[in-house]
């Protein structure tokens, strides 16, 4: 009986141990299997747009890892290595998503996807050569980001003529005013600019700046002295004697002169000033008759009178001179009668209305006066300003006709 109990107890104990052993084996196998499963995962570093993340995976290819990470790669993105590359332990995967950049070249806009890091990298990638005078809206070292706008204005040569000095300079598409400011060129009030300041500069444009100056030129000219003859009864008839030596005067003519690029293009007389009055030469002409057999002689009480023919200092004027009304002091309308032959006189020498003959001018009437016409001076009328300039100032012979 005792032996039977021992056998039974011994059998029960063996089954318990077996159960414990089996349970322990299962648990160990599970733990070992779990450890083996995780221990066989590959460690992969994924660089996503500059940020690194390390993952452990049983993925077979790079595409599988990207799928696990829910990363959708576009054709423009940079992926290294390629999607079909087999995953290995310690693998480095780099995914650089492309950025959308707007490129504007000479007002033409393009949308471009790129993985370049900076503006300079982008330009190099697109094979865009930036010259010294080109304009780029961004600094070349600017990092690229989505929707960045890069505007490029390509420079071109422009012909520039400033005051007759020609040169070739660089420019981008801009207004003439900005173009001149960029090249430190000042435009004065009277200068002419072609094309106008508001127009755009383009390739093959020629920018002309005509330097215009207005200056005053004072020219001094001599006033030739006149010759006055006087009858002298104390001198024998036919003899002459100089009573007073003549002396030239001086007149200052003020001209307004327009210069373009240093060359005179127009000249207008605006004022005349007498610097020094001329002094007439006075010549005594003998009128003393030879002795007559008759006792009676008629002696003229007038010992001094003007001859019918003498020299005068002459100038010329027009009906449109500064301060002129066009109507003479005797009422002749010179603007309505441009062909009239009229001279201005000193009435104390030549009475108004006197008909005269002027050497080099012809028959005329003394029909006007002038503030500067004193003594043996006359001012002859011309309808044309150029003819008046050609006459100038000179000594002429005048003959009194009545």
Secondary structure per residue as TSV (DSSP state, phi and psi in degrees):
chain	resnum	aa	ss	phi	psi
A	1	X	-	360.0	-45.4
A	2	X	H	-63.1	-41.3
A	3	X	H	-65.0	-38.4
A	4	X	H	-64.7	-37.5
A	5	X	H	-66.5	-40.4
A	6	X	H	-63.4	-42.4
A	7	X	H	-64.0	-42.9
A	8	X	H	-64.0	-45.2
A	9	X	H	-63.7	-42.0
A	10	X	H	-62.9	-39.1
A	11	X	H	-66.5	-42.2
A	12	X	H	-63.8	-39.9
A	13	X	H	-64.9	-39.8
A	14	X	H	-64.4	-41.2
A	15	X	H	-65.9	-36.4
A	16	X	H	-65.3	-45.7
A	17	X	H	-61.1	-38.9
A	18	X	H	-63.8	-42.2
A	19	X	H	-64.0	-42.5
A	20	X	H	-63.8	-42.6
A	21	X	H	-63.2	-43.1
A	22	X	H	-63.4	-43.5
A	23	X	H	-61.6	-44.6
A	24	X	H	-63.1	-38.1
A	25	X	H	-65.7	-41.5
A	26	X	H	-63.5	-45.9
A	27	X	H	-61.8	-44.8
A	28	X	H	-63.0	-41.8
A	29	X	H	-63.6	-39.6
A	30	X	H	-64.3	-46.7
A	31	X	H	-62.4	-43.1
A	32	X	H	-64.7	-41.8
A	33	X	H	-63.4	-41.8
A	34	X	H	-62.0	-42.7
A	35	X	H	-65.9	-41.0
A	36	X	H	-64.8	-40.3
A	37	X	H	-59.1	-48.9
A	38	X	H	-76.0	-29.3
A	39	X	H	-69.7	-22.0
A	40	X	T	-91.5	0.4
A	41	X	-	-68.8	143.2
A	42	X	E	-84.3	140.2
A	43	X	E	-91.9	115.9
A	44	X	E	-122.5	133.5
A	45	X	E	-101.2	123.4
A	46	X	E	-111.4	122.3
A	47	X	E	-99.4	108.6
A	48	X	E	-106.2	104.9
A	49	X	T	51.5	42.5
A	50	X	T	94.8	-10.2
A	51	X	E	-110.0	131.9
A	52	X	E	-98.7	142.0
A	53	X	E	-139.4	137.3
A	54	X	E	-105.4	130.8
A	55	X	E	-129.3	152.6
A	56	X	E	-111.0	131.1
A	57	X	E	-150.7	154.2
A	58	X	-	-101.0	10.5
A	59	X	-	-58.7	143.8
A	60	X	S	-86.0	-36.0
A	61	X	B	-128.3	168.2
A	62	X	H	-60.6	-36.4
A	63	X	H	-60.8	-38.5
A	64	X	H	-64.6	-41.6
A	65	X	H	-62.5	-45.1
A	66	X	H	-61.2	-36.0
A	67	X	H	-66.7	-42.8
A	68	X	H	-59.4	-37.1
A	69	X	T	-87.6	3.7
A	70	X	T	57.5	43.4
A	71	X	-	-105.6	123.4
A	72	X	-	-104.8	115.1
A	73	X	-	-93.4	126.9
A	74	X	-	-89.8	158.8
A	75	X	T	-58.8	-29.3
A	76	X	T	-81.7	-12.2
A	77	X	S	-72.2	159.9
A	78	X	E	-101.4	123.8
A	79	X	E	-130.7	126.0
A	80	X	E	-136.5	127.6
A	81	X	S	-75.4	-177.4
A	82	X	-	-68.4	166.3
A	83	X	T	-60.0	-34.8
A	84	X	T	-87.6	7.8
A	85	X	-	-70.0	134.4
A	86	X	B	-72.3	135.5
A	87	X	-	-72.4	138.3
A	88	X	-	-133.3	159.9
A	89	X	T	-63.7	142.1
A	90	X	T	67.0	20.7
A	91	X	E	-69.2	146.0
A	92	X	E	-108.9	122.0
A	93	X	E	-115.6	129.8
A	94	X	E	-118.8	122.2
A	95	X	E	-120.6	117.8
A	96	X	E	-118.9	100.9
A	97	X	-	-67.2	141.6
A	98	X	-	-71.3	147.9
A	99	X	E	-105.0	146.7
A	100	X	E	-89.9	117.3
A	101	X	E	-120.3	139.8
A	102	X	E	-100.4	120.5
A	103	X	E	-108.1	122.6
A	104	X	E	-117.6	116.4
A	105	X	E	-119.9	114.4
A	106	X	T	50.2	49.9
A	107	X	T	72.7	5.2
A	108	X	E	-101.7	120.3
A	109	X	E	-99.0	137.8
A	110	X	E	-132.8	140.1
A	111	X	E	-101.6	125.2
A	112	X	E	-132.5	137.4
A	113	X	E	-99.3	133.9
A	114	X	E	-149.3	155.1
A	115	X	-	-110.5	11.9
A	116	X	-	-63.1	150.7
A	117	X	S	-85.7	-40.1
A	118	X	B	-128.0	170.6
A	119	X	H	-59.7	-41.4
A	120	X	H	-62.7	-42.7
A	121	X	H	-61.6	-41.4
A	122	X	H	-62.2	-45.9
A	123	X	H	-63.7	-39.6
A	124	X	H	-65.3	-42.0
A	125	X	H	-60.4	-38.3
A	126	X	T	-87.9	2.6
A	127	X	T	58.1	42.8
A	128	X	-	-102.1	116.6
A	129	X	-	-92.4	120.5
A	130	X	-	-96.7	118.6
A	131	X	-	-85.2	170.5
A	132	X	T	-57.7	-39.1
A	133	X	T	-96.8	-0.1
A	134	X	-	-70.0	155.4
A	135	X	E	-112.2	128.8
A	136	X	E	-120.3	130.2
A	137	X	S	-69.8	-19.7
A	138	X	S	-117.5	151.2
A	139	X	-	-65.6	144.9
A	140	X	T	-64.5	-25.5
A	141	X	T	-92.9	10.3
A	142	X	-	-68.5	128.1
A	143	X	B	-66.2	143.4
A	144	X	-	-79.0	145.3
A	145	X	-	-146.6	165.9
A	146	X	T	-58.4	139.5
A	147	X	T	65.8	18.6
A	148	X	E	-69.8	135.0
A	149	X	E	-102.4	123.0
A	150	X	E	-114.9	108.0
A	151	X	E	-103.6	130.7
A	152	X	E	-123.7	126.7
A	153	X	E	-110.2	113.3
A	154	X	-	-77.3	130.9
A	155	X	-	-80.2	151.5
A	156	X	E	-141.6	161.2
A	157	X	E	-83.4	140.8
A	158	X	E	-126.3	137.1
A	159	X	E	-81.3	124.1
A	160	X	E	-120.5	126.6
A	161	X	E	-123.2	107.7
A	162	X	E	-113.4	108.9
A	163	X	T	61.1	29.8
A	164	X	T	94.1	-8.1
A	165	X	E	-96.5	116.8
A	166	X	E	-98.6	143.9
A	167	X	E	-156.9	161.1
A	168	X	E	-105.7	125.6
A	169	X	E	-129.8	163.0
A	170	X	E	-95.8	147.7
A	171	X	E	-154.8	161.8
A	172	X	-	-112.2	174.5
A	173	X	S	-67.3	108.4
A	174	X	-	-153.2	175.2
A	175	X	B	-76.1	160.8
A	176	X	H	-61.3	-38.3
A	177	X	H	-61.6	-47.0
A	178	X	H	-66.7	-37.3
A	179	X	H	-58.9	-45.6
A	180	X	H	-66.9	-37.9
A	181	X	H	-65.5	-39.2
A	182	X	H	-61.6	-31.3
A	183	X	T	-102.0	17.5
A	184	X	T	53.4	44.5
A	185	X	-	-107.7	119.9
A	186	X	-	-92.5	134.3
A	187	X	-	-107.3	121.3
A	188	X	-	-82.5	167.1
A	189	X	T	-58.1	-38.7
A	190	X	T	-88.8	-11.5
A	191	X	-	-65.9	151.1
A	192	X	E	-108.4	134.1
A	193	X	E	-121.4	129.4
A	194	X	E	-132.3	127.4
A	195	X	S	-66.6	177.6
A	196	X	-	-65.4	160.7
A	197	X	T	-61.9	-24.7
A	198	X	T	-85.0	-15.6
A	199	X	S	-74.9	156.8
A	200	X	B	-85.9	142.0
A	201	X	-	-83.5	131.9
A	202	X	-	-131.5	171.2
A	203	X	T	-59.2	139.4
A	204	X	T	74.4	5.4
A	205	X	-	-67.6	141.4
A	206	X	E	-114.2	116.4
A	207	X	E	-97.8	117.4
A	208	X	E	-111.4	129.5
A	209	X	E	-120.4	115.1
A	210	X	E	-96.6	115.8
A	211	X	-	-77.0	118.9
A	212	X	E	-113.8	128.8
A	213	X	E	-126.6	145.5
A	214	X	E	-118.1	115.7
A	215	X	E	-126.5	162.7
A	216	X	E	-108.5	127.4
A	217	X	E	-114.5	120.4
A	218	X	E	-102.2	118.6
A	219	X	E	-115.4	121.2
A	220	X	E	-91.8	131.5
A	221	X	E	-127.7	148.9
A	222	X	E	-75.6	147.0
A	223	X	E	-104.8	110.3
A	224	X	-	-67.1	139.3
A	225	X	-	-72.8	151.0
A	226	X	-	-89.2	164.1
A	227	X	E	-115.6	121.7
A	228	X	E	-113.6	127.9
A	229	X	E	-104.1	140.5
A	230	X	E	-129.3	136.2
A	231	X	E	-70.3	135.3
A	232	X	E	-131.6	111.0
A	233	X	E	-75.2	-9.4
A	234	X	E	-85.1	-12.3
A	235	X	E	-99.9	144.8
A	236	X	E	-62.2	146.1
A	237	X	T	-59.3	133.5
A	238	X	T	96.7	-12.0
A	239	X	-	-96.5	149.1
A	240	X	E	-128.1	148.8
A	241	X	E	-143.2	130.2
A	242	X	E	-76.6	118.4
A	243	X	E	-89.3	-36.7
A	244	X	E	-143.7	128.5
A	245	X	-	-72.2	140.0
A	246	X	-	-78.6	155.0
A	247	X	B	-143.5	128.0
A	248	X	-	-67.2	147.5
A	249	X	E	-100.6	-172.8
A	250	X	E	-138.1	136.1
A	251	X	E	-122.4	141.4
A	252	X	E	-107.0	117.1
A	253	X	E	-98.1	123.5
A	254	X	E	-98.3	118.4
A	255	X	E	-111.6	137.3
A	256	X	E	-91.1	117.1
A	257	X	E	-113.3	132.0
A	258	X	E	-103.5	126.1
A	259	X	E	-113.4	134.8
A	260	X	E	-120.3	117.7
A	261	X	T	53.4	38.3
A	262	X	T	84.6	-3.1
A	263	X	E	-108.3	137.8
A	264	X	E	-71.5	129.7
A	265	X	E	-117.2	-18.9
A	266	X	E	-156.8	155.3
A	267	X	E	-147.7	128.1
A	268	X	E	-131.8	130.3
A	269	X	E	-75.1	120.0
A	270	X	E	-111.3	-20.6
A	271	X	E	-160.7	144.1
A	272	X	E	-126.3	130.0
A	273	X	E	-124.6	136.1
A	274	X	E	-85.8	116.0
A	275	X	E	-83.1	-41.1
A	276	X	E	-146.6	128.4
A	277	X	-	-71.8	144.4
A	278	X	-	-78.5	157.7
A	279	X	B	-117.2	119.5
A	280	X	-	-65.1	147.8
A	281	X	E	-89.7	126.0
A	282	X	E	-108.4	124.9
A	283	X	E	-119.3	124.8
A	284	X	E	-86.7	131.0
A	285	X	E	-112.1	124.2
A	286	X	E	-68.2	137.2
A	287	X	E	-124.1	4.3
A	288	X	E	-68.1	119.9
A	289	X	-	-79.6	152.4
A	290	X	-	-66.3	156.8
A	291	X	-	-55.3	139.2
A	292	X	-	-108.9	148.4
A	293	X	S	-65.6	-25.6
A	294	X	S	-74.8	142.6
A	295	X	S	-70.5	-29.5
A	296	X	-	-85.7	135.9
A	297	X	-	-131.1	135.9
A	298	X	-	-94.6	115.7
A	299	X	-	-102.3	122.9
A	300	X	-	-68.8	130.7
A	301	X	S	-71.5	-19.3
A	302	X	-	-87.7	106.9
A	303	X	-	-90.5	-10.2
A	304	X	-	-146.2	117.5
A	305	X	-	-150.4	158.9
A	306	X	B	-79.8	141.2
A	307	X	-	-75.9	169.7
A	308	X	S	-77.7	-12.2
A	309	X	E	-139.1	125.2
A	310	X	E	-157.6	171.9
A	311	X	E	-96.4	144.6
A	312	X	E	-135.4	159.4
A	313	X	E	-89.6	128.4
A	314	X	E	-121.3	147.7
A	315	X	E	-131.3	-178.9
A	316	X	E	-134.0	153.0
A	317	X	E	-145.5	167.9
A	318	X	-	-124.8	171.0
A	319	X	T	-76.7	-6.3
A	320	X	T	-117.9	23.0
A	321	X	S	-71.2	165.7
A	322	X	T	-60.5	124.6
A	323	X	T	85.3	-3.0
A	324	X	-	-83.2	140.2
A	325	X	-	-92.7	-19.8
A	326	X	S	91.9	-5.3
A	327	X	B	-116.0	128.1
A	328	X	-	-74.3	169.8
A	329	X	T	-66.5	-18.2
A	330	X	T	-98.3	5.2
A	331	X	-	94.8	9.7
A	332	X	-	-81.5	125.1
A	333	X	B	-87.4	101.0
A	334	X	T	-72.8	-26.7
A	335	X	T	-71.9	-32.2
A	336	X	T	-83.2	-19.1
A	337	X	-	-127.7	67.9
A	338	X	T	-64.1	-17.3
A	339	X	T	-90.6	3.1
A	340	X	-	-67.1	146.8
A	341	X	-	-106.5	100.8
A	342	X	E	-131.8	142.0
A	343	X	E	-125.1	147.4
A	344	X	E	-92.7	136.3
A	345	X	-	-135.8	169.7
A	346	X	-	-91.6	112.4
A	347	X	T	-58.4	-21.6
A	348	X	T	-74.7	-16.0
A	349	X	T	-102.7	-48.1
A	350	X	S	-126.9	111.7
A	351	X	-	-61.6	145.7
A	352	X	T	-60.9	141.3
A	353	X	T	92.4	-8.2
A	354	X	-	-71.1	136.1
A	355	X	E	-88.2	135.3
A	356	X	E	-136.4	167.1
A	357	X	E	-125.0	120.8
A	358	X	E	-107.1	126.6
A	359	X	T	-57.8	125.2
A	360	X	T	84.1	-8.5
A	361	X	T	-117.7	-40.4
A	362	X	E	109.0	-164.6
A	363	X	E	-73.9	137.6
A	364	X	E	-153.1	175.3
A	365	X	E	-123.3	141.5
A	366	X	E	-77.6	92.5
A	367	X	E	-120.7	9.5
A	368	X	E	-150.0	163.8
A	369	X	-	-129.1	172.2
A	370	X	-	-156.5	148.6
A	371	X	T	-61.4	-31.6
A	372	X	T	-94.3	0.0
A	373	X	-	-93.2	93.4
A	374	X	-	-127.9	139.8
A	375	X	S	72.0	-142.1
A	376	X	S	-86.2	65.6
A	377	X	E	-134.5	146.7
A	378	X	E	-137.0	159.0
A	379	X	E	-128.6	115.0
A	380	X	E	-93.0	142.4
A	381	X	E	-89.7	134.6
A	382	X	-	-130.1	143.4
A	383	X	S	-79.3	-19.9
A	384	X	S	-110.5	129.4
A	385	X	H	-63.6	-39.7
A	386	X	H	-62.2	-39.0
A	387	X	H	-64.4	-37.6
A	388	X	H	-64.8	-41.0
A	389	X	H	-63.8	-39.9
A	390	X	H	-65.5	-34.1
A	391	X	H	-64.5	-44.6
A	392	X	-	65.7	-134.6
A	393	X	S	-132.7	122.2
A	394	X	E	-158.1	162.8
A	395	X	E	-91.0	130.5
A	396	X	E	-134.9	161.8
A	397	X	E	-93.2	135.0
A	398	X	E	-121.3	142.5
A	399	X	E	-122.1	127.4
A	400	X	E	-83.0	125.7
A	401	X	-	-95.0	-23.9
A	402	X	-	-149.7	360.0
